Amino acid sequence: MADVLHLLASPRVESYSTRVAKAFLDSYRQAQPNGRVEVLDLYKADIPPFYAPQAKAKYAVMAGQTPHDDAESAWLPILRTINHFKKFDGYVLSCPMWNFGVPYRLKQYIDVIVQPSLTVSFSPDKGYTGLVSGKPLVLILARGGVYPKGNPCETFDFQETYLRGIFGFIGFTDIRAIHIQGTMQNSPEQVETDTRKAIAEATAAAQQFV
């Protein structure tokens, strides 16, 4: 039995990324009836803030020390969030593109979970080593535009490149992406056709997930 975390990064209930993620998870539940899926809506979740006390705690940890006083109490919610994230066997992240990147709530969540000695380590000999490894991650990405490889528009895609980079940094090597593109520039008919194709791709991919 596998536990899957769905990170929902769109505030819109009927967003394209959410629609495709739902199809993926419905298919996964059919294939793995004993699996457990938890949805973390990042617009409703209690994501810890990261202010001066949290930064103080982080630098203490980086120096091999234990946070004390206000830094210690500020660090506890960070630890709980990271421990919750790490306990799953597989991950689905549904995300729209905002200003060529990711929504701010997803960025806040990532800034909380990417921490030294907890999700990534460093040594002078090996450099950085991700500590969350051996788990698959499916990115379900919606974009208003189209960013084909080799096209000058590709340089504006800070959504997939960032997500692959930051999750790869903490140890993920099995990262797959399903795209819904052109949602703001193509005709409604074309967008619906492309969404259905993405749903079919997601449904098939879920049968082999985890």
Secondary structure, DSSP 8 states (H G I E B T S, - for coil): --EEEEEE--S-TT-HHHHHHHHHHHHHHHH-TT-EEEEEETTTS------HHHHHHHHHHHTT----HHHHHHHHHHHHHHHHHHT-SEEEEEEE-BTTB--HHHHHHHHHH--BTTTEEEETTTEEEESS-S-EEEEEEE-SS---TTSGGGGG-TTHHHHHHHHHHTT--EEEEEEE--TTTS-HHHHHHHHHHHHHHHHHHHTT--
